[in-house]
Amino acid sequence: MMEIPITETESGQFEAAAPAPEALHEATKEAAPHISLRAETLFHIGGFPVTNSFFSTFFVLLLLVVAGGFFKKRLALIPRGFQNVLESVLEGALNLMDSVLGNREKSEKYLPLIATIFFFVLLSNWFGLIPGVGSIGIREGSEFTPLFRAPSADLNFTLAVALTTIIAINLLAILALGARLHASKFFNFKNPIFFSVGILELISEFAKIISFSFRLFGNVFAGEVLLTITAFLVPYVIPLPFLFLEIFVGFIQALVFAMLALVFLATATVEHGAEAH
């Protein structure tokens, strides 16, 4: 809280002195909502900085591992209850992948990758909506560092997920077509036209990484800023519609990310001549 000094004038009256600019700046800084474009560093392990988004990612991964182990132990030969719901969702996902990949065998083969991408991105998007994320942290003087931050609200995270996805797609394409045939998509010396098309294909791989990372980061970070400002200005009732909107946006962004990965995978694992059929 800012202290305003009281001084006594020559006539015996008391008046409040104007606060110093530094004190006014500190008071304004404490009252304003905390918004940071970059993830804040919590501590270091050796020379590696551990940020609040990286710290949150650990809990997202832990939740996925625990949930996977929990459901695996409860699988039964004759499904019932929640397992029926899971199998219905699984069948719907396979049918959706069939429409893109063209056959069930490829759908079952690539389902683990696409499903992992979807659930990992989904939980990373929704993590920032958990009460306490962004508000629980460490205060040193006027500086506040949140302990948790939605992983998808950090450009480093979205860039890492996009890079991993594109690398995985290219590795699966090499396994499906062979290294030489896959490389011929990018380096084709038959004639100048094929060579130019190959260079454009190579550039498009980097464009996919940029598109993946900035789309996800922009949508999730903008949503967090909207919720923070709304909760700061009108803390009761009004933020609820925006909260449900962000739940929907988080789901849509995870679905878009997974579907784009599926489409890129489908085109990467098809031979040049087969794409036209």
C-alpha positions as CSV (number, residue, x, y, z in Angstrom):
1,M,0.0,0.0,0.0
2,M,1.3,3.5,-0.9
3,E,1.9,5.9,2.1
4,I,1.0,9.5,1.5
5,P,3.1,11.9,3.7
6,I,1.1,14.5,5.8
7,T,2.8,17.9,6.4
8,E,1.9,20.8,8.6
9,T,1.8,24.3,7.0
10,E,2.9,27.6,8.6
11,S,-0.7,28.4,9.4
12,G,-1.1,25.2,11.4
13,Q,-3.1,23.3,8.9
14,F,-2.3,19.8,7.6
15,E,-2.1,18.9,4.0
16,A,-1.2,15.8,2.1
17,A,2.0,16.0,0.1
18,A,2.1,14.8,-3.5
19,P,3.4,11.2,-3.6
20,A,6.7,10.6,-5.2
21,P,6.6,9.3,-8.8
22,E,8.4,6.2,-7.7
23,A,5.9,5.4,-5.0
24,L,3.0,6.1,-7.4
25,H,4.5,3.8,-9.9
26,E,5.0,1.0,-7.3
27,A,1.4,1.4,-6.1
28,T,0.0,1.2,-9.6
29,K,2.2,-1.8,-10.4
30,E,0.8,-3.7,-7.3
31,A,-2.8,-2.9,-8.2
32,A,-2.6,-3.8,-11.9
33,P,-3.3,-7.4,-13.0
34,H,-0.3,-9.5,-13.8
35,I,0.2,-10.1,-17.5
36,S,3.5,-11.2,-19.0
37,L,4.1,-12.2,-22.6
38,R,7.0,-14.5,-21.7
39,A,7.1,-17.2,-19.1
40,E,8.8,-16.2,-15.8
41,T,11.8,-18.2,-14.4
42,L,11.2,-19.9,-11.1
43,F,14.6,-21.4,-10.5
44,H,17.6,-22.9,-12.3
45,I,18.8,-26.5,-12.5
46,G,22.4,-26.1,-13.4
47,G,22.3,-23.6,-16.2
48,F,18.8,-24.6,-17.3
49,P,16.1,-22.1,-16.3
50,V,12.8,-23.7,-15.1
51,T,9.9,-21.5,-16.0
52,N,6.4,-21.5,-14.6
53,S,5.0,-22.9,-18.0
54,F,7.7,-25.7,-17.9
55,F,6.7,-26.4,-14.3
56,S,3.0,-26.7,-15.4
57,T,3.9,-28.9,-18.3
58,F,5.3,-31.4,-15.9
59,F,1.9,-31.7,-14.1
60,V,0.1,-32.0,-17.4
61,L,2.4,-34.9,-18.4
62,L,2.0,-36.5,-15.0
63,L,-1.8,-36.3,-15.3
64,L,-1.7,-38.0,-18.7
65,V,0.5,-40.8,-17.4
66,V,-1.6,-41.3,-14.3
67,A,-4.9,-41.3,-16.3
68,G,-3.4,-43.7,-18.9
69,G,-2.3,-46.1,-16.2
70,F,-5.6,-45.8,-14.3
71,F,-7.8,-46.6,-17.4
72,K,-5.5,-49.4,-18.6
73,K,-5.9,-51.3,-15.3
74,R,-9.6,-51.1,-15.5
75,L,-10.1,-52.3,-19.1
76,A,-12.4,-55.3,-19.3
77,L,-13.1,-57.8,-22.1
78,I,-16.7,-57.0,-21.8
79,P,-17.0,-53.2,-21.6
80,R,-19.4,-51.5,-19.3
81,G,-20.0,-48.0,-17.8
82,F,-17.3,-45.5,-18.7
83,Q,-15.4,-47.9,-20.9
84,N,-18.4,-47.9,-23.2
85,V,-18.1,-44.2,-23.5
86,L,-14.4,-44.4,-24.2
87,E,-14.8,-47.0,-26.9
88,S,-17.5,-44.9,-28.5
89,V,-15.2,-41.9,-28.6
90,L,-12.4,-44.1,-29.9
91,E,-14.6,-45.5,-32.7
92,G,-15.7,-42.0,-33.6
93,A,-12.0,-40.9,-33.8
94,L,-11.1,-43.8,-36.0
95,N,-14.0,-43.1,-38.3
96,L,-12.8,-39.5,-38.6
97,M,-9.2,-40.6,-39.3
98,D,-10.6,-43.1,-41.9
99,S,-12.1,-40.2,-43.8
100,V,-8.6,-38.5,-44.0
101,L,-6.3,-41.5,-44.3
102,G,-8.5,-43.7,-46.5
103,N,-8.3,-47.0,-44.6
104,R,-8.7,-48.4,-41.0
105,E,-5.3,-50.0,-40.9
106,K,-3.5,-46.7,-41.2
107,S,-6.0,-45.1,-38.8
108,E,-5.2,-47.6,-36.1
109,K,-1.5,-47.3,-36.8
110,Y,-1.4,-43.5,-36.4
111,L,-4.1,-43.1,-33.7
112,P,-1.7,-43.1,-30.7
113,L,0.2,-40.1,-32.2
114,I,-2.8,-38.1,-33.1
115,A,-4.7,-38.9,-29.8
116,T,-1.6,-38.0,-27.8
117,I,-1.2,-34.7,-29.5
118,F,-4.9,-33.9,-29.0
119,F,-5.1,-34.7,-25.3
120,F,-1.7,-33.1,-24.5
121,V,-2.6,-29.8,-26.3
122,L,-6.1,-29.9,-24.8
123,L,-4.9,-30.2,-21.2
124,S,-2.2,-27.6,-21.8
125,N,-4.9,-25.2,-23.0
126,W,-7.3,-25.9,-20.1
127,F,-4.6,-25.8,-17.5
128,G,-4.7,-22.0,-17.3
129,L,-8.4,-22.2,-16.4
130,I,-7.8,-24.0,-13.1
131,P,-8.4,-21.8,-10.1
132,G,-5.0,-20.6,-8.6
133,V,-3.1,-20.8,-11.9
134,G,-1.7,-17.3,-12.4
135,S,-2.8,-16.1,-8.9
136,I,-0.6,-18.3,-6.7
137,G,3.0,-17.3,-6.8
138,I,6.0,-15.7,-5.3
139,R,6.2,-12.0,-4.4
140,E,9.5,-10.3,-3.9
141,G,8.9,-6.6,-3.2
142,S,6.6,-5.3,-6.0
143,E,7.5,-8.2,-8.3
144,F,5.1,-11.0,-8.5
145,T,6.0,-14.3,-10.2
146,P,3.1,-16.8,-10.8
147,L,4.0,-20.4,-9.8
148,F,1.9,-21.8,-12.6
149,R,1.1,-20.7,-16.2
150,A,-0.8,-22.5,-18.9
151,P,1.8,-24.3,-21.1
152,S,0.1,-23.2,-24.3
153,A,0.4,-19.6,-23.3
154,D,4.1,-19.8,-23.7
155,L,5.5,-19.6,-27.2
156,N,8.4,-21.8,-26.3
157,F,6.0,-24.6,-25.5
158,T,3.9,-24.3,-28.7
159,L,7.0,-24.1,-30.8
160,A,8.4,-27.2,-29.2
161,V,5.1,-29.1,-29.7
162,A,4.9,-28.0,-33.3
163,L,8.6,-28.9,-34.0
164,T,8.1,-32.3,-32.4
165,T,4.9,-33.0,-34.4
166,I,6.5,-32.1,-37.8
167,I,9.6,-34.2,-37.0
168,A,7.4,-37.1,-36.0
169,I,5.4,-36.8,-39.2
170,N,8.6,-36.8,-41.3
171,L,10.0,-39.8,-39.5
172,L,6.7,-41.8,-40.0
173,A,6.8,-40.8,-43.7
174,I,10.4,-42.2,-43.9
175,L,9.2,-45.4,-42.4
176,A,6.2,-45.6,-44.7
177,L,7.9,-44.6,-48.0
178,G,11.6,-45.0,-47.4
179,A,14.2,-42.3,-46.8
180,R,15.1,-41.9,-50.5
181,L,11.5,-41.6,-51.8
182,H,10.6,-39.2,-49.0
183,A,13.6,-37.0,-49.6
184,S,12.7,-36.8,-53.3
185,K,9.7,-34.7,-52.3
186,F,12.1,-32.0,-51.3
187,F,15.1,-32.6,-53.5
188,N,14.1,-33.5,-57.0
189,F,16.7,-32.9,-59.8
190,K,14.7,-34.3,-62.7
191,N,14.0,-30.8,-64.1
192,P,13.9,-27.2,-62.9
193,I,10.1,-27.3,-62.2
194,F,10.4,-30.4,-59.9
195,F,13.4,-28.8,-58.2
196,S,11.4,-25.6,-57.5
197,V,8.4,-27.5,-56.2
198,G,10.7,-29.5,-53.9
199,I,12.2,-26.3,-52.5
200,L,8.7,-24.9,-51.9
201,E,7.8,-28.2,-50.1
202,L,10.8,-27.8,-47.9
203,I,9.9,-24.2,-47.0
204,S,6.3,-25.3,-46.3
205,E,7.6,-27.7,-43.6
206,F,9.1,-24.7,-41.7
207,A,5.9,-22.7,-42.4
208,K,3.9,-25.4,-40.7
209,I,6.0,-25.1,-37.6
210,I,5.4,-21.3,-37.5
211,S,1.7,-21.7,-38.2
212,F,1.2,-24.4,-35.6
213,S,3.0,-22.5,-32.8
214,F,1.8,-19.0,-33.3
215,R,-1.9,-20.0,-33.9
216,L,-2.0,-22.0,-30.7
217,F,0.0,-19.5,-28.6
218,G,-2.0,-16.5,-29.9
219,N,-5.4,-18.0,-29.2
220,V,-4.6,-19.3,-25.7
221,F,-2.6,-16.2,-24.5
222,A,-5.3,-13.8,-25.8
223,G,-7.9,-15.8,-23.9
224,E,-5.9,-15.6,-20.7
225,V,-5.5,-11.9,-21.1
226,L,-9.2,-11.5,-21.7
227,L,-10.1,-13.5,-18.5
228,T,-7.5,-11.6,-16.4
229,I,-8.7,-8.2,-17.4
230,T,-12.4,-9.1,-17.1
231,A,-11.9,-10.7,-13.6
232,F,-9.9,-7.6,-12.6
233,L,-12.6,-5.1,-13.7
234,V,-15.7,-7.1,-12.8
235,P,-14.7,-10.0,-10.6
236,Y,-18.2,-11.5,-10.1
237,V,-20.5,-13.3,-12.6
238,I,-19.4,-11.4,-15.7
239,P,-16.2,-13.5,-16.3
240,L,-18.3,-16.8,-16.3
241,P,-19.4,-16.5,-20.0
242,F,-15.8,-15.8,-21.0
243,L,-14.6,-18.8,-19.0
244,F,-17.0,-21.1,-20.8
245,L,-15.9,-19.5,-24.1
246,E,-12.3,-20.3,-23.3
247,I,-13.1,-23.9,-22.5
248,F,-14.7,-24.2,-25.9
249,V,-11.8,-22.3,-27.6
250,G,-9.3,-24.6,-25.9
251,F,-11.1,-27.7,-27.2
252,I,-11.3,-26.3,-30.7
253,Q,-7.6,-25.3,-30.8
254,A,-6.6,-28.8,-29.7
255,L,-8.9,-30.4,-32.3
256,V,-7.5,-28.1,-35.0
257,F,-4.0,-28.9,-34.0
258,A,-4.6,-32.6,-34.1
259,M,-6.6,-32.5,-37.4
260,L,-3.9,-30.5,-39.1
261,A,-1.3,-33.0,-37.9
262,L,-3.4,-35.8,-39.3
263,V,-3.8,-34.1,-42.7
264,F,-0.1,-33.4,-42.9
265,L,0.6,-37.0,-41.9
266,A,-1.8,-38.2,-44.6
267,T,-0.1,-36.2,-47.3
268,A,3.4,-37.1,-46.1
269,T,2.8,-40.9,-46.2
270,V,1.4,-41.0,-49.7
271,E,3.6,-41.4,-52.7
272,H,3.7,-38.5,-55.3
273,G,1.7,-40.4,-57.9
274,A,-0.9,-41.6,-55.4
275,E,-1.8,-38.1,-54.3
276,A,-3.6,-37.4,-57.6
277,H,-5.9,-40.4,-57.3
